[in-house]
């Protein structure tokens, strides 16, 4: 079989959809499809999903590829990228015990304090601050509030790990995903027994660890038949942000990625593990060996604009067009985008969104502009946290659905005071990164030249340079933004 007839499949298990993508030996995307997912919010701060819906979406998305006429007979391997941190609990008969508690669930703030007080060197061991989004405090919450379920736990799987189990029958987790649990020693890339015990679990309740490019098994006959695929190898895959970085060629130290998606991520690659929990910076493993990530996370980025549009019964595009037609360059309004609480730099699940500074003269366009700016300031806070952690930031690639707005892109460049490179294909980055991991794993090579050849950066669509004339305005607004949170945070409960 020639290289060009061989293909590789990448899956991206997101929060709102599962995407499937196939590439050939030249790295060209031959087809892609997606299947929607829904999130349940049964109580304030709760965010849950049915794991069975992930498998249904997987079948549906791959079925759509078949329906598009994409030839899947020559697929050599697949890998899965996935939403991180979710707690999927299964019993000894592999039955799901409860809905998965997702990454944006904020119910377990008290359990974070319990975890950190249980070990004097908790942050040193985990390399991270305990935050409600991570997996470990979720398990303490289940132990306290649903003890009958906790007692039946046989395995704790992350969302991607559950999907990989449905594919292969193997319990597995890659390093990038595992780093978001608070059970991994990310410097040594091994499970830490002390951290696991702090969550009242044992090491045998966690899956086996792999690097993202390593083989975990092959499709079972049942899975292959359901998906219409050959019995092919399955690589360990990656957490969504690590896979997204791979999809846009962010693999070497100093390279950075700003993702203006539903949430906001500012991610920088490092060649050593550099923990800085005191700065609320995540220190994770990359999905390739001997590479690590430092990350700041904003819980509501493009989601803030989508929320505002939905509130007004308008489309996002309508709001942006209205803003452009208004000619507005500045606003007195400040928006705090903390609609789901906030991680970096506040670690505050109870933080709430707010508009401040409105008058009788305020119009909808002023508020739209304030939303765009507020999200940009949240990235500025993230960048400040990374810089306080000693992070080297060399070049920055910008991706995400919100990055389709040229005005928002330029605003980010101005607020961050950095050149930003906007590249094609960011919306498929995690699925593409997963497909690339599948190809890297098949070749059983991990040298820098091979990785660079496979993980080439997509086409540059635009480069945005900061406008020096706007620095004073944005600095004043950023200071007001930060002061507003400090002066109102005591009101959140």
N, C-alpha and C positions, 0 to 999 in steps of 0.2 A: 504494500500500500504506500503510495507516495505521501510526502509530508503535506502537500496541498490538499489531498483528499481527506486527511485526518482533521477531526474537529474536537473541540473541548467545550464542555458545558459548565456555565456558572449560574448559581442560584443566589438570590439575595432575599433573605427572609426579613423584610422590614416590618414596621409597625402597622402601616396602612395598606401594604400590598406585598405580595411575593413576586419577584421578577425572575425570569429565565432568559438566558442569553447564550448564544453559541458563536464561537470564533473558529476560524480556520488557521492553518499553519503560518499564514502571513499576518495573523492578528486581526484580520478583518471580521467585523461583526456580520454574521450571515443572517441572523434573525433574533428577535427578542419579543417577549410577551409578558404580561403581568396579570395577576389575579388579585382583586381587592380583599382586604381584611378589615374587620371591625374591632373596635376596642370598647370594653364595658367599663363604666365608671359608676359602680353601684352605690358608693358613698363618697363624700368629699375626700380628696387626696388619693382615692383608690383608682388604680388602672390595671385592668386584667384582660386576658385573652384566652380563648379556648385552644389548646394545643392541637386538637383534632382539625381545627380550621387551617392550620399550617399545612398539614398533609393534603387536605382537600385542595388548597390553593396551589400546592406543588403539582398535583395531578392536573389541575385546570390549566396552569401556565404552560406546562410541557405539552399538554393536549393542544393548546393554541399554537404552539410551534409546529406540531404535526399538521394542524389545520392550515397553516400558512404554506405548507409544502416544503418545509425545512427538512432535509434528509438527516435523520438522527442515527442512521445505521453505522456511520463511521466515527461516532463519538468515542474518543479514547479514554476519557476520564471525566469526572465532574468534581466540583468542590462547592461548598456552601458558605456564603457570607451571611451574617445575621445580626439582628438587634442584640445588644449586650444586656447583661445583668439580670435578666428575667429568671425567676425561680419556678422551674417546672418539676413537680414532685411526682414520682411514680413508686408504686409498691412492688413487691416481689413478683407479681404476675404482670408487671409492666403496664398496669392500669394507672391512668392519670388520677391523682388524688383530689385535686382542686384546680380551678383556673390558674394559669400562670400569672404571677405578680410581676408586672412589667417594670422596665427601666425608669419610667416617669411616675411611678407610684411613690407617694410621699408619706405613707402611714407610719413608717417605723423610725421616726426621728429619735424617740426615747431609746430604742434598741441600739442606736449608734453610740450613744453615751455609755450604755452598758458594755458594749464591745470594747470600747477604748479604755474603760476603767478596769476591765478584766485582765488586761496585760499591760504592764508598765511600758513595754517596748512595742506596743501594737503598731504604731505608725512606722517604726523602724523595720519591723518584720514585713509588713504589707506594702510599705512604700507609699501609702495613701491614707488620706483622711477618711474616716468612716462617714459615709453619706447615705441618706435614705434610698437613693437610686441603686446602690450596690446590692449584691445578692446576700451577703452574710447577715445583715440586719433583718432582712426579710424572713430568714429562717428562724431567728430569735423571736420574731413577731408570731410566726406560726406556732412555735413551741409554747408561747405564752397564751395565745388566744384560740388556737385550734389544736390542743394537745393530742386529741384522738387521731388527728391526721398526722401530726409530727411523729407519733409512735409507729406509724405504718410506713414511713419513708424508707425505701430501699435504695433509691438513687436520686440525687439532685442534679438535674440537667439544665443547662442554659437552653434558650430556644433553638439555637442552631444545633446544639448537641442532641436535642430531642429529634429534630428532623434527620440528623445523621443516623440516629438509632433506627428510625423508620426506614431509612435507605439501606442500612448495612446490618442491623442487629447488633452493632457494637456500641458500647458506651465510651464516648471520646470527647475531648475538648482541646482546642488549640490554645497556644500560649497567649495570644492577644485577647481572646475571649475570657480565658481563665483569670487574667490579670484584673478584670473588673469584678471579681467575686469577693475580694479581700481574704481569700484563702491561699493565694499563690504568693510565694517568695519570688517577685519578678526579677530580682538580680540573678538568682540561681536558676530560675525557671523550673521550680518544683513546688508541689503542694507542701504547705507548712503545717505539721501536725498541731502545733500550739494554736494557730489561727483557726483551724478547723474545730478544735475542741472548744474554743471560745463560743462557737455557735451551737454547741451541744451535739455535734456530729462526729463521725469517725471517718478516717481517710477512705475506707472501703465504700463509703456512701457517695464518693465522688468519682467521676469518670477518669479514664486513663488520659494522660497528657501527651500531646504531639505538637511538633512544629507545624505551621500551616501548610507546608508543602509535603508533609509526610503522609504515606498511605495508612488509612485506618481500616480498610477492608474493601470488599466489593459489594455491588448491589446484590441483595438477596434475589432469588428467583421470583419471589412474590412481588417485590418492589419493581423489578425490571419489567415484569408482565404488566403491572398496573400503569407504569409510566411509558410503556412502549419503547424501552431502551434495551440495548445489549447488556449483558452482565459485565459491567465495567468497573475499574477501580474508582474509589472515592477518597479524595485527599481530605485532610483535617479541616481546611478552610480558615476562616478568619472572622473576627468581630467586624461589624460593618465599617467602622472608621478606618481600621487598618486595611481592610480590603479596598475601601474607597481610595486610600492613599496609593495602593498598588495600581489601581485602575487609572490613575493620572500620573504615574511615574514618580511618585514621592517615596523614594526608597533609601536615600543616602542622608547622612548626618547634615543638619542645617537646612534641609529642604522642608518647607512648611505647606500646610493645606488649610485654607479657610473654607469651611462648608456652611453656606447660607441656606440650610435646609429647614425642615420643620423645627428642629433644634439647631443650635449653632455650635460648631466645633472649630477650634484653632489648634492644630496639631503640628508638632515639629519632630522630625526624626533625630535620634541620637545613636551614637555607636557605643554608648555605655548607659547603664541604668542610673538615672539622675532623679532621685526622689526629692520632692519638696512639698510635703503635705501641709506645712504651715502656710503655704501660699495657695492652698486649695487647688494645686495643680495635680492632675492625674499622672502617675508614672506607670505606664503600661509596657508590655512587650509588643513589638511589631510582629507581623505574621511571618517574618523570615528570620532565620537564626541570627543571633548576635546583632540584632537591631532592636531598639526600644523607641518608645514614643513618650513625649510629654504633651499633655493636652489640657486646655481649658474648655469648659462646656457651659453654654447658655441654654437653658431648657426651653425657651420659646423665642425663636428667631423668625423665620418666614411664617411660622404659625401665628405670630402677632398680627401680621398684615392680613392673613387669611381670616383670623378671628374678627378683626375690625370690619372687613368686607362682609362677612356673614352677618354680623350684627346689623349692618346697614342694608342687608338684602341686595348687595351689589357684588359684582365680580372684581377680583383683584385688578384685572386689566383696566376696568372702568375707573377705579380709584387712581391708578397711576396716570391714566390719560387725563383725568380731571386735574391732577396736580401739575402736569406739564402745561396744560392749557392755561392754568392760573398764573404762570410765570413766577410763582413764589420761590424765593431763594433762601429765606430765613423764616423762623417762627419763634414766638415767645413761649410756646407750649413745650413742656417736657413730658415725655412718656416713659414710664418704667415698664419694661416688657416682662414682668415677673408673673405671667399668667399661670404658670405651673410651679411657682416657687423659683429658686435659683440655686445653681451650684457655684460656679466660679464667679465672683470671689467670695460670696456670702455664705454658702452652705446653709441655705434658709428655705426649707420646704414651705413655710408659712408666708414667705414674702408674696406680696400681691401686686398686681398691675395698677397703674394710676396715670391719669392725665392731670397735669398741673399747669396753671398759668392761663386758663381760658378767660376770655372777656366777651362782652356783647358783640365785639367785632370778629370773633373767631369763627372761621368757616370750616367746612369739612376738609378742605385741602390743607389747612393748617394742621389738622389732626393727623391726616395721612402723612404729612411731612414729619411730624413729631414721632410717629410710629417708626418710620424708616430711620430717623436719627437715633431713637432710643435703642433699637437693635444694634446700630453701629457702635453706640457707646458701650453696650454690653460686651462687644468684641474688644473694645479698647480696654475695658477692665480685664478681660482675659489676657490680652497682650501684656498688660502691666504685670499681671501675676506671673506669666511666663518669664518676663524679663527679670523680675525679682528672684526667680528661681535660677537665674544664671543661664537661661536658654539661649543658644546661638541660633538666630533666625537669619538665614541667608537669602533665599528666594521664596516667594509666596504664590501658590496657585489658588485660585478662587473657583469654587464649584457650588452647586446647589440650585434648587428651583428659584430661589429669590435672586440669584445672580443673573437671571435673564433680564433683569431691569438694569439698563446701563446707568441710570441715575443712582441706583443703590450701590452699584459697583464703584462708581466714582466717589460717592460719599464715604464708602469704606476706606478707599485709598486715602482720602483727605483726613478722615478721623484717625486712622492708624498711622498716617504719615509714612506710608510705604508704597512702593510700586506693587501692584497686584496684576498677575497674569491670569486672564480669563480664558479657559480652555474648553474645547468642544467635548461633549460626552460626559460631563460631570454627573448628569442624572443617572447614568448607567454605571458609574464608577465602582460601587461595591460588587455588582454582578460581574463586571468585566475583570475586577481584581480576583474574584473567585475563579473565573475561567482561566486566568493567567496562572493562578496557583495550581490548578489542575494540570496545566501544561508543564510548569516547572517540575511538579512532582513526577510526571511521567518520564521526564528526561533524567531524573535523579542527579541533577546538577544544581549547584547553588552558588557558583562563583559569580563575582560581581559583573563580569562581562556578559554572562548568560542572562542574569536577572535584568541588566540594563537593556539587552536586546529584546527580551520578552515584554518588559514593563516600560515601553517607550511612552513619553508624554504625548497626549493628544495634540491636535492642531491648536495653535494659538488663535483665538478669535479677537482678542483685544488686550492691550496693555494700558493700565490706568496709573498715571503718575499723580502724586498729591499736588494739589493746587495751593501754593504758598499764600495766596491772597485770602484763603478761607480759614487759615489756621487759627486766627484770633477768635473768630466767631465760634468755631467748633470747640475750642478750648474753654471758652466761657460757658457754653452749653453743657459740656462734659462736667465741669465743676458744679454746675447747678444740678445736673443729673445725680451726681454722687452725693451732694448735700441733701437732696430730696429724699433719697433712700435712708440716709443716716437719721434724718429728722422725723421720719414717719415709721421706721421699722418697729418701734415699740407699740404701734397701733395694730400690727399684724398679730393674729392669734390663731 
